[in-house]
Structure formats: structure tokens, C-alpha cells
Amino acid sequence: MILLDTHVVVWLLTSPDRISKAAVEAIAASGAKGRRPAVSSASVFEIAYGASRGRIQLHIARSGFLDRLRATFDLRPVTEAIAFQAGTLPDPFHGDPMDRIIAATAIVEDYVLLTIDGKIRDAGVCKTLW
């Protein structure tokens, strides 16, 4: 099973050519098995916040955005176990709260996190692919 980092979700919806070949293959393989890629609710926050600040162009009406996410991805809530894991990630994991929640989701749910983020990949706290 795979979990998409926030930028991967945005790129899938706006500029899929930015996604690595390995990530595209993992997404396709997931779909071939009848599984939708997972996305943390932390990513939903990041996308909504970025769009409201003009940093992300959604190219879809805000009213339909959540429906499109629900139809395309398996949205994962932030559970108590994920919150605890995020709060106890070891050094050298950095302090960005959303990245901590996303990585913790990958750990707790046993997902491979698709991310270009070198800080997350270098920390080695969860399985990653790019």
C-alpha cells in the first residue's frame, strides 16, 4: 500500500509530469490491484491552506475539491496512534508538524510514502519511494 505526500497529490491533479517514474509505477500498480492511493488528512489541510493563500492552484472549484479527493484517494484520518507516533519521531526528523503526521501515518498504517522530500527520505523513519 502507498501513501502520497502532499506535493504528489497536488502534482497528480495539476502537473503529473513532475512525478518520478518509480512513483508513477507504484501508483499504477496500486490501481491495478484495485486499491486507491492513501492520502493523510494532514495533506488535505496543507492543500486547502495553500490554495487559500494562493500558493496552490487547484484548477477545480473549491466546492468540488473534497468530492474529487474522496473519489480518487483513500483519505486517512489522523488517529491517536498517528498523533502519538508523530510526536515521538526520533532525531534527525525535522519539526514540520504536517510532515511528521504524514510520516507517522506511513509508519502506523504500514504504507510506503511516495515523496520527493529529502528530509523525510534521509531520516529513514518510514519506508519511502521516489
A tleap script that builds the chain and sets N, CA, C and O, in Angstrom:
source leaprc.protein.ff14SB
mol = sequence {
  NMET ILE LEU LEU ASP THR HIE VAL VAL VAL
  TRP LEU LEU THR SER PRO ASP ARG ILE SER
  LYS ALA ALA VAL GLU ALA ILE ALA ALA SER
  GLY ALA LYS GLY ARG ARG PRO ALA VAL SER
  SER ALA SER VAL PHE GLU ILE ALA TYR GLY
  ALA SER ARG GLY ARG ILE GLN LEU HIE ILE
  ALA ARG SER GLY PHE LEU ASP ARG LEU ARG
  ALA THR PHE ASP LEU ARG PRO VAL THR GLU
  ALA ILE ALA PHE GLN ALA GLY THR LEU PRO
  ASP PRO PHE HIE GLY ASP PRO MET ASP ARG
  ILE ILE ALA ALA THR ALA ILE VAL GLU ASP
  TYR VAL LEU LEU THR ILE ASP GLY LYS ILE
  ARG ASP ALA GLY VAL CYS LYS THR LEU CTRP
}
set mol.1.N position { 0.841 -1.181 0.000 }
set mol.1.CA position { 0.000 0.000 0.000 }
set mol.1.C position { 0.887 1.246 0.000 }
set mol.1.O position { 1.991 1.247 0.544 }
set mol.2.N position { 0.374 2.297 -0.622 }
set mol.2.CA position { 1.145 3.524 -0.737 }
set mol.2.C position { 0.384 4.701 -0.147 }
set mol.2.O position { -0.847 4.747 -0.151 }
set mol.3.N position { 1.162 5.650 0.360 }
set mol.3.CA position { 0.653 6.910 0.893 }
set mol.3.C position { 1.338 8.019 0.111 }
set mol.3.O position { 2.557 8.003 -0.064 }
set mol.4.N position { 0.561 8.971 -0.352 }
set mol.4.CA position { 1.122 10.068 -1.142 }
set mol.4.C position { 1.410 11.271 -0.258 }
set mol.4.O position { 0.564 11.686 0.533 }
set mol.5.N position { 2.607 11.830 -0.396 }
set mol.5.CA position { 2.910 13.087 0.270 }
set mol.5.C position { 2.102 14.179 -0.420 }
set mol.5.O position { 1.644 14.007 -1.550 }
set mol.6.N position { 1.933 15.290 0.263 }
set mol.6.CA position { 1.070 16.367 -0.229 }
set mol.6.C position { 1.427 16.815 -1.636 }
set mol.6.O position { 0.541 16.960 -2.479 }
set mol.7.N position { 2.695 17.035 -1.904 }
set mol.7.CA position { 3.092 17.517 -3.232 }
set mol.7.C position { 2.745 16.508 -4.324 }
set mol.7.O position { 2.458 16.904 -5.453 }
set mol.8.N position { 2.766 15.229 -4.013 }
set mol.8.CA position { 2.424 14.222 -5.016 }
set mol.8.C position { 0.942 14.327 -5.372 }
set mol.8.O position { 0.577 14.203 -6.540 }
set mol.9.N position { 0.097 14.553 -4.384 }
set mol.9.CA position { -1.338 14.738 -4.638 }
set mol.9.C position { -1.547 15.952 -5.539 }
set mol.9.O position { -2.273 15.884 -6.530 }
set mol.10.N position { -0.906 17.055 -5.186 }
set mol.10.CA position { -1.048 18.279 -5.978 }
set mol.10.C position { -0.560 18.046 -7.402 }
set mol.10.O position { -1.226 18.439 -8.360 }
set mol.11.N position { 0.596 17.410 -7.547 }
set mol.11.CA position { 1.133 17.168 -8.877 }
set mol.11.C position { 0.257 16.215 -9.684 }
set mol.11.O position { 0.113 16.390 -10.894 }
set mol.12.N position { -0.327 15.213 -9.038 }
set mol.12.CA position { -1.237 14.314 -9.756 }
set mol.12.C position { -2.412 15.087 -10.341 }
set mol.12.O position { -2.881 14.788 -11.439 }
set mol.13.N position { -2.880 16.082 -9.596 }
set mol.13.CA position { -4.044 16.845 -10.019 }
set mol.13.C position { -3.713 18.003 -10.957 }
set mol.13.O position { -4.580 18.476 -11.691 }
set mol.14.N position { -2.454 18.463 -10.934 }
set mol.14.CA position { -2.124 19.670 -11.708 }
set mol.14.C position { -1.002 19.493 -12.724 }
set mol.14.O position { -1.068 20.066 -13.812 }
set mol.15.N position { 0.026 18.713 -12.396 }
set mol.15.CA position { 1.162 18.550 -13.313 }
set mol.15.C position { 1.820 17.187 -13.089 }
set mol.15.O position { 2.902 17.101 -12.508 }
set mol.16.N position { 1.159 16.126 -13.553 }
set mol.16.CA position { 1.652 14.770 -13.298 }
set mol.16.C position { 3.027 14.474 -13.878 }
set mol.16.O position { 3.669 13.512 -13.457 }
set mol.17.N position { 3.490 15.262 -14.818 }
set mol.17.CA position { 4.816 15.045 -15.397 }
set mol.17.C position { 5.946 15.290 -14.390 }
set mol.17.O position { 7.093 14.925 -14.649 }
set mol.18.N position { 5.636 15.898 -13.262 }
set mol.18.CA position { 6.651 16.168 -12.235 }
set mol.18.C position { 6.900 14.959 -11.338 }
set mol.18.O position { 7.841 14.962 -10.544 }
set mol.19.N position { 6.077 13.938 -11.454 }
set mol.19.CA position { 6.180 12.762 -10.582 }
set mol.19.C position { 7.189 11.782 -11.173 }
set mol.19.O position { 7.213 11.554 -12.383 }
set mol.20.N position { 8.014 11.209 -10.314 }
set mol.20.CA position { 9.049 10.286 -10.774 }
set mol.20.C position { 8.438 9.046 -11.424 }
set mol.20.O position { 7.287 8.691 -11.169 }
set mol.21.N position { 9.232 8.405 -12.263 }
set mol.21.CA position { 8.779 7.182 -12.930 }
set mol.21.C position { 8.446 6.094 -11.912 }
set mol.21.O position { 7.444 5.395 -12.061 }
set mol.22.N position { 9.276 5.942 -10.880 }
set mol.22.CA position { 9.033 4.922 -9.853 }
set mol.22.C position { 7.732 5.192 -9.111 }
set mol.22.O position { 6.984 4.261 -8.811 }
set mol.23.N position { 7.454 6.468 -8.812 }
set mol.23.CA position { 6.210 6.814 -8.116 }
set mol.23.C position { 4.994 6.556 -9.011 }
set mol.23.O position { 3.974 6.044 -8.550 }
set mol.24.N position { 5.111 6.913 -10.288 }
set mol.24.CA position { 4.018 6.660 -11.237 }
set mol.24.C position { 3.736 5.161 -11.325 }
set mol.24.O position { 2.579 4.741 -11.338 }
set mol.25.N position { 4.793 4.363 -11.384 }
set mol.25.CA position { 4.627 2.909 -11.459 }
set mol.25.C position { 3.975 2.357 -10.192 }
set mol.25.O position { 3.141 1.455 -10.271 }
set mol.26.N position { 4.342 2.884 -9.032 }
set mol.26.CA position { 3.744 2.438 -7.770 }
set mol.26.C position { 2.256 2.790 -7.714 }
set mol.26.O position { 1.443 1.996 -7.241 }
set mol.27.N position { 1.911 3.970 -8.194 }
set mol.27.CA position { 0.504 4.387 -8.228 }
set mol.27.C position { -0.275 3.499 -9.188 }
set mol.27.O position { -1.382 3.064 -8.874 }
set mol.28.N position { 0.299 3.228 -10.354 }
set mol.28.CA position { -0.365 2.362 -11.336 }
set mol.28.C position { -0.531 0.944 -10.799 }
set mol.28.O position { -1.579 0.327 -10.990 }
set mol.29.N position { 0.490 0.428 -10.132 }
set mol.29.CA position { 0.417 -0.922 -9.567 }
set mol.29.C position { -0.664 -1.003 -8.494 }
set mol.29.O position { -1.370 -2.006 -8.389 }
set mol.30.N position { -0.787 0.046 -7.707 }
set mol.30.CA position { -1.827 0.095 -6.681 }
set mol.30.C position { -3.206 0.038 -7.337 }
set mol.30.O position { -4.082 -0.711 -6.905 }
set mol.31.N position { -3.381 0.836 -8.379 }
set mol.31.CA position { -4.657 0.837 -9.103 }
set mol.31.C position { -4.961 -0.491 -9.753 }
set mol.31.O position { -6.117 -0.912 -9.803 }
set mol.32.N position { -3.923 -1.165 -10.259 }
set mol.32.CA position { -4.111 -2.469 -10.894 }
set mol.32.C position { -4.591 -3.514 -9.893 }
set mol.32.O position { -5.234 -4.496 -10.264 }
set mol.33.N position { -4.266 -3.289 -8.614 }
set mol.33.CA position { -4.710 -4.200 -7.557 }
set mol.33.C position { -6.056 -3.777 -6.968 }
set mol.33.O position { -6.534 -4.362 -5.996 }
set mol.34.N position { -6.655 -2.755 -7.570 }
set mol.34.CA position { -7.952 -2.279 -7.099 }
set mol.34.C position { -7.876 -1.411 -5.855 }
set mol.34.O position { -8.874 -1.235 -5.156 }
set mol.35.N position { -6.697 -0.868 -5.577 }
set mol.35.CA position { -6.515 -0.023 -4.399 }
set mol.35.C position { -6.279 1.423 -4.821 }
set mol.35.O position { -5.570 1.699 -5.788 }
set mol.36.N position { -6.882 2.323 -4.082 }
set mol.36.CA position { -6.622 3.745 -4.309 }
set mol.36.C position { -5.456 4.170 -3.425 }
set mol.36.O position { -5.334 3.696 -2.296 }
set mol.37.N position { -4.602 5.053 -3.922 }
set mol.37.CA position { -3.515 5.553 -3.073 }
set mol.37.C position { -4.099 6.247 -1.846 }
set mol.37.O position { -5.133 6.911 -1.928 }
set mol.38.N position { -3.428 6.087 -0.713 }
set mol.38.CA position { -3.871 6.736 0.515 }
set mol.38.C position { -3.303 8.154 0.589 }
set mol.38.O position { -2.220 8.438 0.078 }
set mol.39.N position { -4.064 9.033 1.240 }
set mol.39.CA position { -3.658 10.412 1.462 }
set mol.39.C position { -4.057 10.773 2.889 }
set mol.39.O position { -5.195 10.544 3.298 }
set mol.40.N position { -3.121 11.336 3.639 }
set mol.40.CA position { -3.391 11.762 5.006 }
set mol.40.C position { -4.297 12.993 5.019 }
set mol.40.O position { -4.216 13.845 4.134 }
set mol.41.N position { -5.155 13.072 6.027 }
set mol.41.CA position { -5.972 14.276 6.169 }
set mol.41.C position { -5.091 15.498 6.428 }
set mol.41.O position { -5.531 16.627 6.211 }
set mol.42.N position { -3.863 15.291 6.884 }
set mol.42.CA position { -2.918 16.404 7.022 }
set mol.42.C position { -2.620 17.018 5.654 }
set mol.42.O position { -2.440 18.231 5.544 }
set mol.43.N position { -2.568 16.195 4.624 }
set mol.43.CA position { -2.351 16.707 3.271 }
set mol.43.C position { -3.549 17.508 2.790 }
set mol.43.O position { -3.389 18.505 2.086 }
set mol.44.N position { -4.747 17.080 3.166 }
set mol.44.CA position { -5.947 17.834 2.797 }
set mol.44.C position { -5.847 19.241 3.386 }
set mol.44.O position { -6.147 20.226 2.711 }
set mol.45.N position { -5.423 19.327 4.647 }
set mol.45.CA position { -5.216 20.629 5.282 }
set mol.45.C position { -4.189 21.443 4.515 }
set mol.45.O position { -4.430 22.607 4.193 }
set mol.46.N position { -3.039 20.835 4.219 }
set mol.46.CA position { -1.975 21.574 3.533 }
set mol.46.C position { -2.428 22.104 2.174 }
set mol.46.O position { -2.101 23.231 1.803 }
set mol.47.N position { -3.175 21.295 1.441 }
set mol.47.CA position { -3.656 21.711 0.127 }
set mol.47.C position { -4.670 22.844 0.265 }
set mol.47.O position { -4.591 23.843 -0.451 }
set mol.48.N position { -5.617 22.690 1.179 }
set mol.48.CA position { -6.630 23.733 1.377 }
set mol.48.C position { -5.986 25.043 1.826 }
set mol.48.O position { -6.347 26.117 1.345 }
set mol.49.N position { -5.044 24.950 2.739 }
set mol.49.CA position { -4.363 26.138 3.250 }
set mol.49.C position { -3.542 26.798 2.142 }
set mol.49.O position { -3.575 28.017 1.979 }
set mol.50.N position { -2.812 25.988 1.387 }
set mol.50.CA position { -2.026 26.528 0.282 }
set mol.50.C position { -2.897 27.189 -0.773 }
set mol.50.O position { -2.530 28.230 -1.319 }
set mol.51.N position { -4.047 26.592 -1.064 }
set mol.51.CA position { -4.965 27.170 -2.049 }
set mol.51.C position { -5.551 28.487 -1.540 }
set mol.51.O position { -5.693 29.444 -2.302 }
set mol.52.N position { -5.887 28.532 -0.259 }
set mol.52.CA position { -6.475 29.762 0.290 }
set mol.52.C position { -5.455 30.899 0.341 }
set mol.52.O position { -5.833 32.070 0.369 }
set mol.53.N position { -4.175 30.563 0.352 }
set mol.53.CA position { -3.115 31.575 0.367 }
set mol.53.C position { -2.583 31.884 -1.038 }
set mol.53.O position { -1.685 32.710 -1.199 }
set mol.54.N position { -3.143 31.214 -2.053 }
set mol.54.CA position { -2.730 31.461 -3.423 }
set mol.54.C position { -1.445 30.762 -3.833 }
set mol.54.O position { -0.919 31.040 -4.911 }
set mol.55.N position { -0.924 29.864 -3.006 }
set mol.55.CA position { 0.319 29.153 -3.327 }
set mol.55.C position { 0.063 27.902 -4.167 }
set mol.55.O position { 0.971 27.392 -4.823 }
set mol.56.N position { -1.179 27.411 -4.142 }
set mol.56.CA position { -1.541 26.221 -4.912 }
set mol.56.C position { -2.761 26.575 -5.761 }
set mol.56.O position { -3.755 27.097 -5.257 }
set mol.57.N position { -2.665 26.283 -7.048 }
set mol.57.CA position { -3.798 26.466 -7.953 }
set mol.57.C position { -4.472 25.116 -8.140 }
set mol.57.O position { -3.871 24.196 -8.695 }
set mol.58.N position { -5.695 24.989 -7.690 }
set mol.58.CA position { -6.372 23.694 -7.728 }
set mol.58.C position { -6.955 23.342 -9.090 }
set mol.58.O position { -7.100 22.160 -9.401 }
set mol.59.N position { -7.286 24.318 -9.896 }
set mol.59.CA position { -7.892 24.073 -11.206 }
set mol.59.C position { -9.201 23.296 -11.074 }
set mol.59.O position { -9.597 22.569 -11.985 }
set mol.60.N position { -9.858 23.458 -9.945 }
set mol.60.CA position { -11.156 22.837 -9.699 }
set mol.60.C position { -11.866 23.708 -8.671 }
set mol.60.O position { -11.227 24.289 -7.793 }
set mol.61.N position { -13.169 23.798 -8.779 }
set mol.61.CA position { -13.921 24.616 -7.824 }
set mol.61.C position { -13.744 24.072 -6.413 }
set mol.61.O position { -13.740 22.860 -6.198 }
set mol.62.N position { -13.600 24.970 -5.469 }
set mol.62.CA position { -13.432 24.540 -4.077 }
set mol.62.C position { -14.571 23.639 -3.628 }
set mol.62.O position { -14.359 22.701 -2.859 }
set mol.63.N position { -15.774 23.917 -4.102 }
set mol.63.CA position { -16.930 23.119 -3.686 }
set mol.63.C position { -16.812 21.659 -4.113 }
set mol.63.O position { -17.373 20.784 -3.454 }
set mol.64.N position { -16.102 21.381 -5.188 }
set mol.64.CA position { -15.961 20.012 -5.671 }
set mol.64.C position { -14.643 19.351 -5.306 }
set mol.64.O position { -14.420 18.179 -5.610 }
set mol.65.N position { -13.769 20.111 -4.652 }
set mol.65.CA position { -12.442 19.596 -4.382 }
set mol.65.C position { -12.453 18.378 -3.463 }
set mol.65.O position { -11.828 17.365 -3.776 }
set mol.66.N position { -13.147 18.464 -2.348 }
set mol.66.CA position { -13.179 17.320 -1.422 }
set mol.66.C position { -13.837 16.105 -2.061 }
set mol.66.O position { -13.403 14.975 -1.841 }
set mol.67.N position { -14.879 16.331 -2.848 }
set mol.67.CA position { -15.517 15.201 -3.539 }
set mol.67.C position { -14.529 14.520 -4.475 }
set mol.67.O position { -14.498 13.293 -4.562 }
set mol.68.N position { -13.727 15.309 -5.173 }
set mol.68.CA position { -12.741 14.728 -6.088 }
set mol.68.C position { -11.689 13.946 -5.304 }
set mol.68.O position { -11.296 12.854 -5.715 }
set mol.69.N position { -11.231 14.497 -4.175 }
set mol.69.CA position { -10.264 13.768 -3.353 }
set mol.69.C position { -10.848 12.450 -2.865 }
set mol.69.O position { -10.198 11.408 -2.941 }
set mol.70.N position { -12.078 12.503 -2.365 }
set mol.70.CA position { -12.722 11.278 -1.850 }
set mol.70.C position { -12.893 10.227 -2.943 }
set mol.70.O position { -12.780 9.029 -2.682 }
set mol.71.N position { -13.164 10.673 -4.159 }
set mol.71.CA position { -13.381 9.736 -5.263 }
set mol.71.C position { -12.073 9.144 -5.790 }
set mol.71.O position { -12.069 8.060 -6.372 }
set mol.72.N position { -10.972 9.856 -5.585 }
set mol.72.CA position { -9.700 9.460 -6.170 }
set mol.72.C position { -8.774 8.751 -5.193 }
set mol.72.O position { -8.005 7.873 -5.584 }
set mol.73.N position { -8.848 9.137 -3.912 }
set mol.73.CA position { -7.894 8.649 -2.929 }
set mol.73.C position { -8.605 8.036 -1.720 }
set mol.73.O position { -9.786 8.280 -1.477 }
set mol.74.N position { -7.853 7.242 -0.982 }
set mol.74.CA position { -8.313 6.706 0.299 }
set mol.74.C position { -7.842 7.688 1.368 }
set mol.74.O position { -6.685 7.634 1.787 }
set mol.75.N position { -8.715 8.575 1.810 }
set mol.75.CA position { -8.332 9.592 2.781 }
set mol.75.C position { -8.225 8.962 4.166 }
set mol.75.O position { -9.152 8.307 4.644 }
set mol.76.N position { -7.083 9.174 4.791 }
set mol.76.CA position { -6.781 8.560 6.087 }
set mol.76.C position { -6.835 9.616 7.185 }
set mol.76.O position { -6.204 10.666 7.066 }
set mol.77.N position { -7.585 9.347 8.253 }
set mol.77.CA position { -7.671 10.311 9.362 }
set mol.77.C position { -6.414 10.279 10.226 }
set mol.77.O position { -5.633 9.328 10.190 }
set mol.78.N position { -6.247 11.325 10.989 }
set mol.78.CA position { -5.165 11.364 11.970 }
set mol.78.C position { -5.712 10.744 13.255 }
set mol.78.O position { -6.483 11.373 13.980 }
set mol.79.N position { -5.313 9.529 13.521 }
set mol.79.CA position { -5.768 8.818 14.715 }
set mol.79.C position { -4.875 9.160 15.904 }
set mol.79.O position { -3.850 9.826 15.757 }
set mol.80.N position { -5.280 8.696 17.074 }
set mol.80.CA position { -4.460 8.912 18.264 }
set mol.80.C position { -3.089 8.248 18.115 }
set mol.80.O position { -2.075 8.810 18.528 }
set mol.81.N position { -3.063 7.065 17.530 }
set mol.81.CA position { -1.787 6.362 17.335 }
set mol.81.C position { -0.873 7.142 16.394 }
set mol.81.O position { 0.335 7.219 16.617 }
set mol.82.N position { -1.447 7.716 15.353 }
set mol.82.CA position { -0.652 8.510 14.411 }
set mol.82.C position { -0.158 9.781 15.089 }
set mol.82.O position { 1.003 10.159 14.928 }
set mol.83.N position { -1.027 10.441 15.844 }
set mol.83.CA position { -0.616 11.662 16.552 }
set mol.83.C position { 0.522 11.372 17.525 }
set mol.83.O position { 1.478 12.142 17.615 }
set mol.84.N position { 0.419 10.269 18.247 }
set mol.84.CA position { 1.469 9.914 19.194 }
set mol.84.C position { 2.779 9.603 18.473 }
set mol.84.O position { 3.847 10.063 18.875 }
set mol.85.N position { 2.680 8.820 17.407 }
set mol.85.CA position { 3.876 8.484 16.625 }
set mol.85.C position { 4.526 9.748 16.083 }
set mol.85.O position { 5.749 9.882 16.122 }
set mol.86.N position { 3.715 10.683 15.575 }
set mol.86.CA position { 4.249 11.938 15.039 }
set mol.86.C position { 4.990 12.728 16.108 }
set mol.86.O position { 6.018 13.350 15.841 }
set mol.87.N position { 4.458 12.694 17.303 }
set mol.87.CA position { 5.074 13.441 18.392 }
set mol.87.C position { 6.333 12.819 18.949 }
set mol.87.O position { 7.085 13.470 19.674 }
set mol.88.N position { 6.568 11.555 18.615 }
set mol.88.CA position { 7.723 10.852 19.181 }
set mol.88.C position { 8.724 10.390 18.129 }
set mol.88.O position { 9.564 9.534 18.408 }
set mol.89.N position { 8.642 10.950 16.915 }
set mol.89.CA position { 9.625 10.579 15.891 }
set mol.89.C position { 11.022 10.969 16.365 }
set mol.89.O position { 11.216 12.053 16.916 }
set mol.90.N position { 11.983 10.091 16.152 }
set mol.90.CA position { 13.342 10.356 16.641 }
set mol.90.C position { 14.074 11.367 15.766 }
set mol.90.O position { 13.704 11.612 14.618 }
set mol.91.N position { 15.119 11.942 16.342 }
set mol.91.CA position { 16.027 12.765 15.549 }
set mol.91.C position { 16.672 11.839 14.523 }
set mol.91.O position { 16.937 10.683 14.853 }
set mol.92.N position { 16.931 12.270 13.337 }
set mol.92.CA position { 17.032 13.638 12.870 }
set mol.92.C position { 15.775 14.145 12.184 }
set mol.92.O position { 15.857 15.092 11.401 }
set mol.93.N position { 14.617 13.555 12.444 }
set mol.93.CA position { 13.414 14.011 11.752 }
set mol.93.C position { 13.139 15.462 12.103 }
set mol.93.O position { 13.227 15.865 13.263 }
set mol.94.N position { 12.803 16.244 11.076 }
set mol.94.CA position { 12.626 17.688 11.287 }
set mol.94.C position { 11.292 18.018 11.960 }
set mol.94.O position { 10.478 17.128 12.203 }
set mol.95.N position { 11.078 19.275 12.254 }
set mol.95.CA position { 9.963 19.683 13.087 }
set mol.95.C position { 8.671 20.059 12.392 }
set mol.95.O position { 7.719 20.440 13.073 }
set mol.96.N position { 8.585 19.974 11.064 }
set mol.96.CA position { 7.350 20.355 10.382 }
set mol.96.C position { 6.207 19.434 10.826 }
set mol.96.O position { 6.254 18.233 10.563 }
set mol.97.N position { 5.189 19.973 11.490 }
set mol.97.CA position { 4.117 19.123 12.036 }
set mol.97.C position { 3.387 18.289 10.985 }
set mol.97.O position { 3.054 17.133 11.243 }
set mol.98.N position { 3.137 18.851 9.815 }
set mol.98.CA position { 2.407 18.104 8.786 }
set mol.98.C position { 3.267 16.959 8.239 }
set mol.98.O position { 2.761 15.860 8.012 }
set mol.99.N position { 4.546 17.209 8.029 }
set mol.99.CA position { 5.436 16.133 7.578 }
set mol.99.C position { 5.526 15.031 8.634 }
set mol.99.O position { 5.581 13.848 8.299 }
set mol.100.N position { 5.540 15.423 9.902 }
set mol.100.CA position { 5.590 14.438 10.984 }
set mol.100.C position { 4.322 13.571 10.968 }
set mol.100.O position { 4.400 12.354 11.140 }
set mol.101.N position { 3.166 14.192 10.764 }
set mol.101.CA position { 1.908 13.436 10.728 }
set mol.101.C position { 1.877 12.514 9.517 }
set mol.101.O position { 1.451 11.364 9.628 }
set mol.102.N position { 2.317 12.997 8.375 }
set mol.102.CA position { 2.312 12.181 7.161 }
set mol.102.C position { 3.259 10.988 7.314 }
set mol.102.O position { 2.888 9.861 6.985 }
set mol.103.N position { 4.467 11.223 7.806 }
set mol.103.CA position { 5.408 10.115 8.027 }
set mol.103.C position { 4.863 9.142 9.069 }
set mol.103.O position { 4.988 7.928 8.907 }
set mol.104.N position { 4.267 9.658 10.124 }
set mol.104.CA position { 3.694 8.794 11.159 }
set mol.104.C position { 2.553 7.956 10.606 }
set mol.104.O position { 2.374 6.808 11.010 }
set mol.105.N position { 1.784 8.516 9.690 }
set mol.105.CA position { 0.709 7.744 9.043 }
set mol.105.C position { 1.307 6.567 8.286 }
set mol.105.O position { 0.790 5.452 8.351 }
set mol.106.N position { 2.403 6.819 7.565 }
set mol.106.CA position { 3.076 5.738 6.835 }
set mol.106.C position { 3.560 4.656 7.793 }
set mol.106.O position { 3.447 3.467 7.494 }
set mol.107.N position { 4.092 5.055 8.930 }
set mol.107.CA position { 4.604 4.086 9.907 }
set mol.107.C position { 3.464 3.267 10.504 }
set mol.107.O position { 3.492 2.037 10.466 }
set mol.108.N position { 2.465 3.947 11.052 }
set mol.108.CA position { 1.378 3.272 11.763 }
set mol.108.C position { 0.554 2.397 10.827 }
set mol.108.O position { 0.161 1.290 11.195 }
set mol.109.N position { 0.290 2.888 9.620 }
set mol.109.CA position { -0.552 2.151 8.672 }
set mol.109.C position { 0.262 1.206 7.780 }
set mol.109.O position { -0.303 0.493 6.951 }
set mol.110.N position { 1.590 1.202 7.953 }
set mol.110.CA position { 2.499 0.359 7.180 }
set mol.110.C position { 2.386 0.613 5.678 }
set mol.110.O position { 2.217 -0.313 4.885 }
set mol.111.N position { 2.484 1.889 5.309 }
set mol.111.CA position { 2.461 2.307 3.918 }
set mol.111.C position { 3.873 2.666 3.467 }
set mol.111.O position { 4.742 2.963 4.287 }
set mol.112.N position { 4.087 2.635 2.169 }
set mol.112.CA position { 5.283 3.214 1.563 }
set mol.112.C position { 4.907 4.644 1.183 }
set mol.112.O position { 3.938 4.863 0.457 }
set mol.113.N position { 5.670 5.605 1.670 }
set mol.113.CA position { 5.393 7.015 1.411 }
set mol.113.C position { 6.076 7.446 0.119 }
set mol.113.O position { 7.296 7.346 -0.012 }
set mol.114.N position { 5.280 7.927 -0.836 }
set mol.114.CA position { 5.836 8.464 -2.075 }
set mol.114.C position { 6.113 9.939 -1.843 }
set mol.114.O position { 5.191 10.736 -1.674 }
set mol.115.N position { 7.406 10.299 -1.837 }
set mol.115.CA position { 7.790 11.679 -1.555 }
set mol.115.C position { 9.115 12.033 -2.203 }
set mol.115.O position { 10.030 11.213 -2.279 }
set mol.116.N position { 9.199 13.263 -2.665 }
set mol.116.CA position { 10.461 13.800 -3.165 }
set mol.116.C position { 11.250 14.441 -2.021 }
set mol.116.O position { 12.428 14.758 -2.184 }
set mol.117.N position { 10.614 14.631 -0.878 }
set mol.117.CA position { 11.190 15.343 0.264 }
set mol.117.C position { 12.416 14.615 0.813 }
set mol.117.O position { 12.305 13.565 1.445 }
set mol.118.N position { 13.576 15.193 0.559 }
set mol.118.CA position { 14.826 14.586 1.007 }
set mol.118.C position { 14.962 14.500 2.511 }
set mol.118.O position { 15.583 13.568 3.022 }
set mol.119.N position { 14.391 15.458 3.235 }
set mol.119.CA position { 14.456 15.419 4.695 }
set mol.119.C position { 13.727 14.187 5.238 }
set mol.119.O position { 14.210 13.526 6.157 }
set mol.120.N position { 12.576 13.891 4.669 }
set mol.120.CA position { 11.826 12.710 5.116 }
set mol.120.C position { 12.575 11.450 4.717 }
set mol.120.O position { 12.753 10.549 5.537 }
set mol.121.N position { 13.015 11.377 3.467 }
set mol.121.CA position { 13.709 10.174 2.989 }
set mol.121.C position { 14.994 9.932 3.775 }
set mol.121.O position { 15.289 8.797 4.149 }
set mol.122.N position { 15.753 10.984 4.027 }
set mol.122.CA position { 17.030 10.847 4.734 }
set mol.122.C position { 16.855 10.449 6.194 }
set mol.122.O position { 17.737 9.812 6.769 }
set mol.123.N position { 15.744 10.810 6.794 }
set mol.123.CA position { 15.508 10.479 8.203 }
set mol.123.C position { 15.362 8.972 8.404 }
set mol.123.O position { 15.696 8.457 9.471 }
set mol.124.N position { 14.868 8.264 7.395 }
set mol.124.CA position { 14.767 6.816 7.466 }
set mol.124.C position { 13.763 6.285 8.499 }
set mol.124.O position { 13.905 5.160 8.979 }
set mol.125.N position { 12.760 7.085 8.838 }
set mol.125.CA position { 11.796 6.635 9.859 }
set mol.125.C position { 10.670 5.785 9.274 }
set mol.125.O position { 10.002 5.038 9.989 }
set mol.126.N position { 10.470 5.911 7.960 }
set mol.126.CA position { 9.417 5.142 7.304 }
set mol.126.C position { 9.911 4.693 5.933 }
set mol.126.O position { 10.917 5.191 5.427 }
set mol.127.N position { 9.197 3.756 5.350 }
set mol.127.CA position { 9.529 3.306 4.000 }
set mol.127.C position { 9.134 4.408 3.023 }
set mol.127.O position { 8.028 4.945 3.093 }
set mol.128.N position { 10.051 4.741 2.108 }
set mol.128.CA position { 9.783 5.783 1.129 }
set mol.128.C position { 10.165 5.291 -0.270 }
set mol.128.O position { 10.905 4.322 -0.441 }
set mol.129.N position { 9.628 6.001 -1.250 }
set mol.129.CA position { 9.935 5.730 -2.648 }
set mol.129.C position { 9.852 7.035 -3.411 }
set mol.129.O position { 8.935 7.831 -3.211 }
set mol.130.N position { 10.815 7.245 -4.285 }
set mol.130.CA position { 10.733 8.345 -5.237 }
set mol.130.C position { 11.506 7.969 -6.477 }
set mol.130.O position { 11.574 8.753 -7.423 }
savepdb mol mol.pdb
quit
